[in-house]
Amino acid sequence: MNTGTQSLAAEPPGQPSVAVAVRELRKTFPGVVAVDEVSFSVRVGEVFCLLGPNGAGKTTTVECLAGALTPDAGRVEVLGLDPAKDRAQVRELVGYQMQASVLPATLRVEEAAKLFASFYPAPIAIEELLQTVGLKDQRKRAFGKLSGGEKQRLSIALALVGSPRIVVLDELTTGLDPQGRRSVWHLIEQIKARGVTIILVSHYLDEVQRLADRLAIIAAGRTQFVGTPAELRAAAAVRSHATQTLEDAYLTFLDTIDPSNAGRAA
Ligand SMILES: Nc1ncnc2c1ncn2[C@@H]1O[C@H](COP(=O)(O)OP(=O)(O)OP(=O)(O)O)[C@@H](O)[C@H]1O
């Protein structure tokens, strides 16, 4: 197994090069081990993708690093902070893409952005934010009247409004048409170009191929692989000569995971 982890303690003084370090993370809910033993590091400025089957523990993991859940065991560091203890600071540093559908239907785009901006000490100017995500012309439109792609853009805007250094995007392009997906990918590349670290939970291997600098595969609550997309293809090629696309490589890799690890009960 290649978990490619790094030690925060090994970082030189000054600007950290590791944005997020997760070590042997475990999180249970009554009757379920959601995350059993997950470890990975995310470097400052990279796009890092979390992949894995439904129920593998990806959302639980990112909720632990965003400070929304408290781990049962293990260690999580976000720019040197513990999200479970330094919750307020971590919430200023990490933008978490909310499920947009929780917003009231009558709330206008601009009102939602202003509301979320009021939670942060140094928010981005609303006009610049809406321009960046391509919603300037829709700023007066009510949330309930937005298309699926526009809702997705708004949820990204709300994750960015606090000028975060890290953005966590969970299932970024689910439900978008091909054009909408490509334009959201372009948006992610623009955000990356500003130096923001991006953690992306995705089921779409074309998206991962296009955006990811590195990725982790989580299955059965454990990290099964950490590396670049090219390294995943190389690792899968050892197991199957038929491997071609990143999706082929991912599926080949998953096939080799011991199924007795799955379906964990607490
Ligand atoms: N609040 C909760 N209470 C009880 N069980 C939970 C809770 N949140 C998650 N789980 C369970 O923990 C496991 C991991 O869920 P999680 O949402 O982290 O997986 P995921 O990898 O994000 O899945 P998906 O790809 O389907 O979104 C699942 O079995 C899920 O049912």
Ligand as a Chemical Component Dictionary entry (heavy atoms), coordinates in Angstrom:
data_LIG
# 
_chem_comp.id                   LIG 
_chem_comp.type                 NON-POLYMER 
_chem_comp.pdbx_formal_charge   0 
_chem_comp.three_letter_code    LIG 
# 
loop_
_chem_comp_atom.comp_id 
_chem_comp_atom.atom_id 
_chem_comp_atom.alt_atom_id 
_chem_comp_atom.type_symbol 
_chem_comp_atom.charge 
_chem_comp_atom.model_Cartn_x 
_chem_comp_atom.model_Cartn_y 
_chem_comp_atom.model_Cartn_z 
_chem_comp_atom.pdbx_ordinal 
LIG N1  N1  N 0 -24.223 11.140 10.785 1  
LIG C1  C1  C 0 -24.124 9.837  10.520 2  
LIG N2  N2  N 0 -24.729 8.928  11.301 3  
LIG C2  C2  C 0 -24.612 7.600  11.075 4  
LIG N3  N3  N 0 -23.897 7.074  10.046 5  
LIG C3  C3  C 0 -23.266 7.943  9.235  6  
LIG C4  C4  C 0 -23.348 9.355  9.422  7  
LIG N4  N4  N 0 -22.598 9.945  8.456  8  
LIG C5  C5  C 0 -22.095 8.957  7.700  9  
LIG N5  N5  N 0 -22.498 7.748  8.164  10 
LIG C6  C6  C 0 -22.129 6.444  7.608  11 
LIG O1  O1  O 0 -20.721 6.392  7.541  12 
LIG C7  C7  C 0 -20.309 5.719  6.355  13 
LIG C8  C8  C 0 -19.422 6.651  5.546  14 
LIG O2  O2  O 0 -20.235 7.706  5.046  15 
LIG P1  P1  P 0 -19.632 8.916  4.194  16 
LIG O3  O3  O 0 -20.761 9.843  3.913  17 
LIG O4  O4  O 0 -18.443 9.456  4.873  18 
LIG O5  O5  O 0 -19.185 8.147  2.876  19 
LIG P2  P2  P 0 -18.794 8.737  1.443  20 
LIG O6  O6  O 0 -17.524 8.038  1.063  21 
LIG O7  O7  O 0 -18.759 10.214 1.470  22 
LIG O8  O8  O 0 -19.979 8.209  0.546  23 
LIG P3  P3  P 0 -20.685 8.797  -0.804 24 
LIG O9  O9  O 0 -19.686 8.612  -1.902 25 
LIG O10 O10 O 0 -21.869 7.903  -0.950 26 
LIG O11 O11 O 0 -21.045 10.234 -0.537 27 
LIG C9  C9  C 0 -21.575 5.300  5.640  28 
LIG O12 O12 O 0 -21.854 3.954  5.995  29 
LIG C10 C10 C 0 -22.623 6.243  6.197  30 
LIG O13 O13 O 0 -23.915 5.659  6.178  31 
# 
loop_
_chem_comp_bond.comp_id 
_chem_comp_bond.atom_id_1 
_chem_comp_bond.atom_id_2 
_chem_comp_bond.value_order 
_chem_comp_bond.pdbx_ordinal 
LIG N1  C1  SING 1  
LIG C1  N2  SING 2  
LIG C1  C4  DOUB 3  
LIG N2  C2  DOUB 4  
LIG C2  N3  SING 5  
LIG N3  C3  DOUB 6  
LIG C3  C4  SING 7  
LIG C3  N5  SING 8  
LIG C4  N4  SING 9  
LIG N4  C5  DOUB 10 
LIG C5  N5  SING 11 
LIG N5  C6  SING 12 
LIG C6  O1  SING 13 
LIG C6  C10 SING 14 
LIG O1  C7  SING 15 
LIG C7  C8  SING 16 
LIG C7  C9  SING 17 
LIG C8  O2  SING 18 
LIG O2  P1  SING 19 
LIG P1  O3  DOUB 20 
LIG P1  O4  SING 21 
LIG P1  O5  SING 22 
LIG O5  P2  SING 23 
LIG P2  O6  DOUB 24 
LIG P2  O7  SING 25 
LIG P2  O8  SING 26 
LIG O8  P3  SING 27 
LIG P3  O9  DOUB 28 
LIG P3  O10 SING 29 
LIG P3  O11 SING 30 
LIG C9  O12 SING 31 
LIG C9  C10 SING 32 
LIG C10 O13 SING 33 
# 
